[in-house]
Amino acid sequence: MPKKFTEEFKKDAVALVTAGSSQRQVCADLGISKSALRTWVQDARFASAGMKPADDQQRKEMAGALRRIRELEQENEVLCRAAAYLSQVHITPPKWGTRSSKSLLPPTPRFGCRWR
């Protein structure tokens, strides 16, 4: 039969992991199983994101959703940095030549390509 732990004990264990201790070390120090601590840490992450899992299936779905959110946030950060870099690069406009002074627009490209 599994041991019953108080909510305060669980919060203290999660706080140790959040503070930087390894899960293995916290489990050894407190005498708890790795799976129990992993579940508590995951539940704490869900709670901080405003989610509360009802069963294991929902827990897995929420973990996947949080993982995907982190990936998208990282991709967004990369794209923002790339946009900032590209906005600083000086791009010189192409030289259109001086053959035709009738039109201020560049010559029409061939094969249906557009420059703008």
DSSP file (Angstrom, degrees, kcal/mol; ACC not computed):
  #  RESIDUE AA STRUCTURE BP1 BP2  ACC     N-H-->O    O-->H-N    N-H-->O    O-->H-N    TCO  KAPPA ALPHA  PHI   PSI    X-CA   Y-CA   Z-CA
    1    1 A M              0   0    0      0, 0.0     0, 0.0     0, 0.0     0, 0.0   0.000 360.0 360.0 360.0 131.6    0.0    0.0    0.0
    2    2 A P        -     0   0    0      0, 0.0     2,-0.1     0, 0.0     0, 0.0  -0.272 360.0-106.7 -67.3 150.7    1.5    3.4   -1.0
    3    3 A K        -     0   0    0      1,-0.1     2,-0.5     0, 0.0     0, 0.0  -0.431  26.8-129.0 -72.8 149.9    2.5    5.8    1.7
    4    4 A K        -     0   0    0     -2,-0.1     2,-0.4     0, 0.0    -1,-0.1  -0.895  25.2-168.0-101.1 127.4    0.3    8.9    2.3
    5    5 A F        -     0   0    0     -2,-0.5     2,-0.1     2,-0.0     0, 0.0  -0.887  21.7-115.0-115.2 146.7    2.2   12.2    2.3
    6    6 A T     >  -     0   0    0     -2,-0.4     4,-2.1     1,-0.1     5,-0.2  -0.375  25.1-116.5 -74.9 158.0    0.8   15.5    3.4
    7    7 A E  H  > S+     0   0    0      1,-0.2     4,-2.6     2,-0.2     5,-0.2   0.862 117.0  55.6 -61.9 -35.9    0.4   18.4    1.0
    8    8 A E  H  > S+     0   0    0      2,-0.2     4,-2.3     1,-0.2    -1,-0.2   0.911 106.8  49.5 -63.6 -42.3    3.0   20.4    2.9
    9    9 A F  H  > S+     0   0    0      2,-0.2     4,-2.3     1,-0.2    -2,-0.2   0.916 111.7  49.0 -62.2 -43.6    5.5   17.5    2.5
   10   10 A K  H  X S+     0   0    0     -4,-2.1     4,-2.5     1,-0.2    -2,-0.2   0.915 111.0  49.6 -62.6 -43.6    4.9   17.4   -1.2
   11   11 A K  H  X S+     0   0    0     -4,-2.6     4,-2.4     1,-0.2    -1,-0.2   0.890 110.3  50.7 -63.7 -39.2    5.3   21.1   -1.6
   12   12 A D  H  X S+     0   0    0     -4,-2.3     4,-1.9     2,-0.2    -1,-0.2   0.907 110.5  49.2 -64.6 -41.1    8.5   21.0    0.3
   13   13 A A  H  X S+     0   0    0     -4,-2.3     4,-1.7     1,-0.2    -2,-0.2   0.918 112.5  47.4 -64.3 -43.2    9.9   18.2   -1.9
   14   14 A V  H  X S+     0   0    0     -4,-2.5     4,-2.8     1,-0.2    -1,-0.2   0.886 108.7  55.4 -64.5 -38.5    8.9   20.1   -5.0
   15   15 A A  H  X S+     0   0    0     -4,-2.4     4,-2.0     1,-0.2    -1,-0.2   0.877 105.2  52.8 -62.9 -37.3   10.5   23.3   -3.6
   16   16 A L  H  <>S+     0   0    0     -4,-1.9     5,-2.0     2,-0.2     4,-0.5   0.917 112.0  44.8 -63.7 -42.5   13.8   21.4   -3.2
   17   17 A V  H ><5S+     0   0    0     -4,-1.7     3,-1.2     1,-0.2    -2,-0.2   0.913 113.1  50.5 -67.3 -41.9   13.7   20.3   -6.8
   18   18 A T  H 3<5S+     0   0    0     -4,-2.8    -1,-0.2     1,-0.3    -2,-0.2   0.833 103.6  60.3 -64.4 -32.5   12.7   23.8   -8.0
   19   19 A A  T 3<5S-     0   0    0     -4,-2.0    -1,-0.3    -5,-0.2    -2,-0.2   0.633 130.3 -90.2 -72.7 -13.0   15.6   25.3   -6.0
   20   20 A G  T < 5S+     0   0    0     -3,-1.2    -3,-0.2    -4,-0.5    -2,-0.1   0.377  81.0 134.0 123.9  -5.9   18.0   23.2   -8.1
   21   21 A S      < -     0   0    0     -5,-2.0    -1,-0.4     1,-0.1     2,-0.1  -0.457  60.7-106.8 -72.6 149.6   18.5   19.9   -6.3
   22   22 A S     >  -     0   0    0      1,-0.1     4,-2.3    -2,-0.1     5,-0.2  -0.444  19.2-124.4 -74.7 152.0   18.4   16.8   -8.4
   23   23 A Q  H  > S+     0   0    0      1,-0.2     4,-2.5     2,-0.2     5,-0.2   0.878 112.2  55.5 -62.9 -36.8   15.3   14.6   -8.2
   24   24 A R  H  > S+     0   0    0      1,-0.2     4,-2.1     2,-0.2    -1,-0.2   0.919 109.1  46.3 -61.4 -43.9   17.5   11.7   -7.4
   25   25 A Q  H  > S+     0   0    0      2,-0.2     4,-2.6     1,-0.2    -2,-0.2   0.910 112.3  49.7 -66.8 -42.4   19.1   13.5   -4.4
   26   26 A V  H  X S+     0   0    0     -4,-2.3     4,-2.6     2,-0.2     5,-0.2   0.909 110.7  50.8 -63.4 -41.8   15.7   14.7   -3.1
   27   27 A C  H  X>S+     0   0    0     -4,-2.5     4,-1.7     1,-0.2     5,-1.4   0.915 112.5  46.2 -61.5 -43.0   14.3   11.2   -3.3
   28   28 A A  H  <5S+     0   0    0     -4,-2.1    -2,-0.2     2,-0.2    -1,-0.2   0.906 114.7  47.0 -66.7 -41.3   17.3    9.8   -1.4
   29   29 A D  H  <5S+     0   0    0     -4,-2.6    -2,-0.2     1,-0.2    -1,-0.2   0.891 122.1  34.0 -68.3 -39.7   17.2   12.5    1.3
   30   30 A L  H  <5S-     0   0    0     -4,-2.6    -1,-0.2    -5,-0.2    -2,-0.2   0.577 103.9-123.3 -95.9 -10.4   13.4   12.2    1.9
   31   31 A G  T  <5 +     0   0    0     -4,-1.7     2,-0.3    -5,-0.2    -3,-0.2   0.900  64.0 132.3  71.7  41.4   13.0    8.5    1.3
   32   32 A I      < -     0   0    0     -5,-1.4    -1,-0.2    -6,-0.2     2,-0.1  -0.811  59.4 -97.2-121.0 163.7   10.4    8.7   -1.5
   33   33 A S     >  -     0   0    0     -2,-0.3     4,-2.0     1,-0.1     5,-0.2  -0.434  25.1-124.8 -80.0 154.7   10.1    7.1   -4.8
   34   34 A K  H  > S+     0   0    0      1,-0.2     4,-2.7     2,-0.2     5,-0.2   0.885 110.6  53.6 -64.3 -38.7   11.3    8.8   -8.0
   35   35 A S  H  > S+     0   0    0      2,-0.2     4,-2.2     1,-0.2    -1,-0.2   0.883 107.5  50.5 -66.8 -36.5    7.9    8.3   -9.7
   36   36 A A  H  > S+     0   0    0      2,-0.2     4,-2.3     1,-0.2    -1,-0.2   0.944 113.4  44.7 -65.2 -46.6    6.1   10.0   -6.8
   37   37 A L  H  X S+     0   0    0     -4,-2.0     4,-2.7     1,-0.2     5,-0.2   0.910 111.7  53.2 -64.1 -41.2    8.4   13.0   -6.8
   38   38 A R  H  X S+     0   0    0     -4,-2.7     4,-2.4     1,-0.2    -1,-0.2   0.910 110.0  48.5 -59.6 -42.2    8.1   13.2  -10.6
   39   39 A T  H  X S+     0   0    0     -4,-2.2     4,-2.6     2,-0.2    -1,-0.2   0.906 111.4  49.4 -64.5 -42.1    4.3   13.3  -10.3
   40   40 A W  H  X S+     0   0    0     -4,-2.3     4,-2.2     2,-0.2    -2,-0.2   0.915 112.0  48.0 -63.9 -42.9    4.4   16.0   -7.7
   41   41 A V  H  X S+     0   0    0     -4,-2.7     4,-2.0     2,-0.2    -2,-0.2   0.918 113.0  48.5 -64.2 -42.8    6.8   18.1   -9.7
   42   42 A Q  H  X S+     0   0    0     -4,-2.4     4,-2.4    -5,-0.2    -2,-0.2   0.913 110.8  50.3 -64.4 -42.3    4.6   17.7  -12.8
   43   43 A D  H  X S+     0   0    0     -4,-2.6     4,-2.6     1,-0.2    -1,-0.2   0.883 108.9  52.8 -62.3 -37.8    1.4   18.5  -10.9
   44   44 A A  H  X S+     0   0    0     -4,-2.2     4,-2.2     2,-0.2    -1,-0.2   0.893 108.7  49.8 -64.9 -38.9    3.1   21.7   -9.5
   45   45 A R  H  X S+     0   0    0     -4,-2.0     4,-1.3     2,-0.2    -2,-0.2   0.909 111.3  48.9 -65.3 -41.2    4.0   22.7  -13.1
   46   46 A F  H  <>S+     0   0    0     -4,-2.4     5,-3.1     1,-0.2     4,-0.4   0.927 110.8  50.5 -62.0 -43.9    0.4   22.2  -14.2
   47   47 A A  H ><5S+     0   0    0     -4,-2.6     3,-1.2     1,-0.2    -2,-0.2   0.887 107.6  52.7 -62.9 -38.8   -0.8   24.2  -11.2
   48   48 A S  H 3<5S+     0   0    0     -4,-2.2    -1,-0.2     1,-0.3    -2,-0.2   0.796 110.2  49.2 -68.0 -25.6    1.5   27.0  -12.0
   49   49 A A  T 3<5S-     0   0    0     -4,-1.3    -1,-0.3    -3,-0.3    -2,-0.2   0.435 122.3-108.4 -90.0  -0.1    0.1   27.0  -15.6
   50   50 A G  T < 5S+     0   0    0     -3,-1.2     2,-0.3    -4,-0.4    -3,-0.2   0.718  79.1 123.0  83.3  21.7   -3.5   27.0  -14.3
   51   51 A M      < -     0   0    0     -5,-3.1    -1,-0.3    -6,-0.2    -2,-0.2  -0.875  41.6-165.6-117.6 149.8   -4.2   23.4  -15.2
   52   52 A K        -     0   0    0     -2,-0.3     2,-0.1    -3,-0.1    -9,-0.0  -0.923  16.7-141.1-136.1 110.4   -5.4   20.5  -13.0
   53   53 A P        -     0   0    0      0, 0.0     3,-0.1     0, 0.0     4,-0.0  -0.426   9.6-165.9 -73.4 143.8   -5.2   17.0  -14.4
   54   54 A A        -     0   0    0      1,-0.2     2,-0.3    -2,-0.1     3,-0.0   0.791  69.6  -3.7 -95.5 -35.1   -8.1   14.6  -13.6
   55   55 A D  S  > S-     0   0    0      1,-0.0     4,-2.3     0, 0.0    -1,-0.2  -0.851  82.8 -85.1-147.2-178.2   -6.4   11.3  -14.6
   56   56 A D  H  > S+     0   0    0     -2,-0.3     4,-2.3     1,-0.2     5,-0.2   0.866 122.8  54.7 -64.2 -36.8   -3.3    9.9  -16.2
   57   57 A Q  H  > S+     0   0    0      1,-0.2     4,-2.1     2,-0.2    -1,-0.2   0.929 111.2  44.6 -63.1 -44.8   -4.5   10.4  -19.8
   58   58 A Q  H  > S+     0   0    0      1,-0.2     4,-2.8     2,-0.2     5,-0.2   0.879 110.1  56.4 -65.8 -36.7   -5.2   14.1  -19.1
   59   59 A R  H  X S+     0   0    0     -4,-2.3     4,-2.3     1,-0.2    -2,-0.2   0.920 108.8  46.5 -60.1 -43.9   -1.8   14.4  -17.4
   60   60 A K  H  X S+     0   0    0     -4,-2.3     4,-2.3     2,-0.2    -2,-0.2   0.905 112.7  49.5 -66.2 -41.3   -0.1   13.1  -20.5
   61   61 A E  H  X S+     0   0    0     -4,-2.1     4,-2.4     2,-0.2    -2,-0.2   0.908 112.2  47.8 -63.8 -41.6   -2.0   15.4  -22.7
   62   62 A M  H  X S+     0   0    0     -4,-2.8     4,-2.9     2,-0.2     5,-0.2   0.895 110.1  52.1 -66.8 -39.6   -1.2   18.4  -20.5
   63   63 A A  H  X S+     0   0    0     -4,-2.3     4,-2.3    -5,-0.2    -1,-0.2   0.921 111.5  47.4 -62.6 -42.4    2.4   17.4  -20.5
   64   64 A G  H  X S+     0   0    0     -4,-2.3     4,-2.4     2,-0.2    -2,-0.2   0.894 111.9  50.4 -63.9 -39.9    2.5   17.3  -24.2
   65   65 A A  H  X S+     0   0    0     -4,-2.4     4,-2.3     2,-0.2    -2,-0.2   0.918 111.4  47.3 -65.2 -43.3    0.7   20.6  -24.5
   66   66 A L  H  X S+     0   0    0     -4,-2.9     4,-2.3     2,-0.2    -1,-0.2   0.893 111.7  51.4 -65.1 -38.5    3.1   22.3  -22.1
   67   67 A R  H  X S+     0   0    0     -4,-2.3     4,-2.2    -5,-0.2    -2,-0.2   0.924 111.2  47.7 -62.7 -44.4    6.0   20.8  -24.1
   68   68 A R  H  X S+     0   0    0     -4,-2.4     4,-2.6     2,-0.2    -2,-0.2   0.878 109.5  53.4 -65.4 -37.9    4.6   22.1  -27.3
   69   69 A I  H  X S+     0   0    0     -4,-2.3     4,-2.4     2,-0.2    -1,-0.2   0.924 109.0  49.0 -62.0 -44.4    4.0   25.5  -25.8
   70   70 A R  H  X S+     0   0    0     -4,-2.3     4,-2.2     2,-0.2    -2,-0.2   0.915 111.4  49.9 -61.6 -42.4    7.7   25.7  -24.7
   71   71 A E  H  X S+     0   0    0     -4,-2.2     4,-2.5     1,-0.2    -2,-0.2   0.926 111.8  47.6 -61.6 -44.5    8.8   24.6  -28.2
   72   72 A L  H  X S+     0   0    0     -4,-2.6     4,-2.6     1,-0.2    -1,-0.2   0.874 109.7  52.9 -65.9 -36.9    6.6   27.3  -29.9
   73   73 A E  H  X S+     0   0    0     -4,-2.4     4,-2.1     2,-0.2    -1,-0.2   0.902 110.6  47.9 -64.3 -39.6    7.9   30.0  -27.4
   74   74 A Q  H  X S+     0   0    0     -4,-2.2     4,-2.2     2,-0.2    -2,-0.2   0.919 112.2  48.7 -66.2 -43.0   11.5   29.0  -28.4
   75   75 A E  H  X S+     0   0    0     -4,-2.5     4,-2.6     1,-0.2    -2,-0.2   0.906 110.6  51.7 -61.6 -41.2   10.7   29.1  -32.1
   76   76 A N  H  X S+     0   0    0     -4,-2.6     4,-2.4     1,-0.2    -1,-0.2   0.900 108.8  50.7 -62.1 -41.5    9.0   32.5  -31.6
   77   77 A E  H  X S+     0   0    0     -4,-2.1     4,-2.3     2,-0.2    -1,-0.2   0.912 110.5  49.1 -63.7 -42.4   12.1   33.9  -29.8
   78   78 A V  H  X S+     0   0    0     -4,-2.2     4,-2.5     1,-0.2    -2,-0.2   0.926 112.2  48.3 -62.6 -44.7   14.3   32.7  -32.7
   79   79 A L  H  X S+     0   0    0     -4,-2.6     4,-2.6     1,-0.2    -2,-0.2   0.882 110.2  51.6 -64.8 -37.8   12.1   34.3  -35.3
   80   80 A C  H  X S+     0   0    0     -4,-2.4     4,-2.3     2,-0.2    -1,-0.2   0.911 111.3  47.5 -64.5 -41.3   12.0   37.5  -33.3
   81   81 A R  H  X S+     0   0    0     -4,-2.3     4,-2.4     2,-0.2    -2,-0.2   0.902 112.2  49.7 -66.2 -39.7   15.8   37.6  -33.1
   82   82 A A  H  X S+     0   0    0     -4,-2.5     4,-3.0     2,-0.2     5,-0.2   0.914 111.0  49.3 -64.7 -42.1   16.1   36.8  -36.9
   83   83 A A  H  X S+     0   0    0     -4,-2.6     4,-1.9     1,-0.2    -2,-0.2   0.900 111.1  49.9 -63.7 -40.3   13.6   39.6  -37.7
   84   84 A A  H  X S+     0   0    0     -4,-2.3     4,-0.7     2,-0.2    -1,-0.2   0.907 113.1  46.7 -64.5 -40.9   15.5   42.0  -35.5
   85   85 A Y  H >X S+     0   0    0     -4,-2.4     3,-1.0     1,-0.2     4,-0.9   0.941 113.1  48.0 -65.6 -47.4   18.8   41.1  -37.2
   86   86 A L  H 3< S+     0   0    0     -4,-3.0     3,-0.2     1,-0.3    -1,-0.2   0.799 105.9  58.1 -67.3 -27.4   17.4   41.3  -40.7
   87   87 A S  H 3< S+     0   0    0     -4,-1.9    -1,-0.3     1,-0.2    -2,-0.2   0.724 106.8  49.7 -73.4 -18.9   15.8   44.7  -40.0
   88   88 A Q  H << S+     0   0    0     -3,-1.0     2,-0.2    -4,-0.7    -1,-0.2   0.656  87.2 100.4 -91.2 -17.5   19.2   46.0  -39.2
   89   89 A V  S  < S-     0   0    0     -4,-0.9     2,-0.7    -3,-0.2    -3,-0.0  -0.509  76.0-128.1 -71.9 132.0   20.9   44.7  -42.3
   90   90 A H        -     0   0    0     -2,-0.2     2,-0.6     2,-0.0    -1,-0.1  -0.725  25.0-166.5 -84.7 114.9   21.4   47.4  -44.9
   91   91 A I        -     0   0    0     -2,-0.7    -2,-0.0     0, 0.0    -1,-0.0  -0.903  10.7-144.3-105.1 120.4   19.9   46.1  -48.2
   92   92 A T        -     0   0    0     -2,-0.6     3,-0.1     1,-0.1    -2,-0.0  -0.658  20.4-118.9 -84.7 136.8   20.9   48.1  -51.2
   93   93 A P        -     0   0    0      0, 0.0    -1,-0.1     0, 0.0     2,-0.0  -0.385  37.3 -96.5 -70.0 151.9   18.2   48.4  -53.9
   94   94 A P        -     0   0    0      0, 0.0     2,-0.6     0, 0.0     0, 0.0  -0.336  35.8-113.1 -67.7 151.0   19.1   47.0  -57.3
   95   95 A K        -     0   0    0      1,-0.1     3,-0.1    -3,-0.1    -3,-0.0  -0.760  25.8-167.2 -87.2 123.5   20.4   49.4  -59.9
   96   96 A W        -     0   0    0     -2,-0.6     3,-0.3     1,-0.2    -1,-0.1   0.582  33.3-127.2 -89.7 -10.3   17.8   49.7  -62.7
   97   97 A G        -     0   0    0      1,-0.2    -1,-0.2     2,-0.1     3,-0.1  -0.200  14.9 -99.0  86.7 174.6   20.0   51.5  -65.2
   98   98 A T  S    S+     0   0    0      1,-0.1    -1,-0.2    -3,-0.1     3,-0.1   0.117  82.9 111.2-122.1  20.4   19.3   54.7  -67.0
   99   99 A R  S    S+     0   0    0     -3,-0.3     2,-0.6     1,-0.2    -1,-0.1   0.920  82.3  36.6 -62.6 -43.5   18.1   53.4  -70.4
  100  100 A S        +     0   0    0      1,-0.1     3,-0.2     3,-0.1    -1,-0.2  -0.926  52.5 173.2-118.5 115.0   14.6   54.5  -70.0
  101  101 A S        +     0   0    0     -2,-0.6    -1,-0.1     1,-0.2    -2,-0.1   0.436  69.7  83.5 -93.3   0.4   13.7   57.7  -68.3
  102  102 A K  S    S+     0   0    0      1,-0.1     2,-0.4     2,-0.0    -1,-0.2   0.854  92.1  43.6 -70.4 -34.7   10.0   57.3  -69.2
  103  103 A S        -     0   0    0     -3,-0.2    -1,-0.1     1,-0.1    -3,-0.1  -0.913  56.1-163.6-118.8 137.4    9.2   55.0  -66.3
  104  104 A L  S    S+     0   0    0     -2,-0.4    -1,-0.1     2,-0.1    -2,-0.0   0.573  72.4  88.2 -89.0 -10.5   10.3   55.3  -62.7
  105  105 A L  S    S-     0   0    0      1,-0.1    -2,-0.1    -9,-0.0     3,-0.1  -0.544  88.2-103.0 -85.5 153.7    9.3   51.7  -62.1
  106  106 A P        -     0   0    0      0, 0.0    -1,-0.1     0, 0.0    -2,-0.1  -0.293  51.0 -81.8 -69.1 161.2   11.8   48.9  -62.6
  107  107 A P        -     0   0    0      0, 0.0     0, 0.0     0, 0.0     0, 0.0  -0.283  52.6 -98.1 -62.9 151.0   11.4   46.8  -65.7
  108  108 A T        -     0   0    0     -3,-0.1     6,-0.1     1,-0.1     5,-0.0  -0.533  42.0-122.3 -71.5 129.5    8.8   44.0  -65.6
  109  109 A P        -     0   0    0      0, 0.0     3,-0.5     0, 0.0     2,-0.1  -0.316  26.3-112.5 -71.6 157.8   10.5   40.7  -64.8
  110  110 A R  S >  S+     0   0    0      1,-0.2     3,-1.4     2,-0.1     0, 0.0  -0.407  87.9  28.8 -85.5 164.1   10.1   37.7  -67.2
  111  111 A F  T 3  S-     0   0    0      1,-0.3    -1,-0.2    -2,-0.1     0, 0.0   0.727 123.8 -69.9  61.8  28.3    8.2   34.4  -66.6
  112  112 A G  T 3  S+     0   0    0     -3,-0.5    -1,-0.3     1,-0.2     2,-0.2   0.580  89.5 144.4  73.8  10.2    5.7   35.9  -64.2
  113  113 A C    <   -     0   0    0     -3,-1.4     2,-0.4    -5,-0.0    -1,-0.2  -0.529  36.5-148.6 -79.6 150.3    8.1   36.5  -61.3
  114  114 A R        -     0   0    0     -2,-0.2    -6,-0.0     1,-0.1    -4,-0.0  -0.952  13.4-161.2-120.8 141.3    7.5   39.5  -59.1
  115  115 A W              0   0    0     -2,-0.4    -1,-0.1     1,-0.1    -7,-0.0   0.693 360.0 360.0 -90.0 -21.2   10.1   41.5  -57.3
  116  116 A R              0   0    0      0, 0.0    -1,-0.1     0, 0.0    -2,-0.0   0.426 360.0 360.0-107.0 360.0    7.8   43.1  -54.9
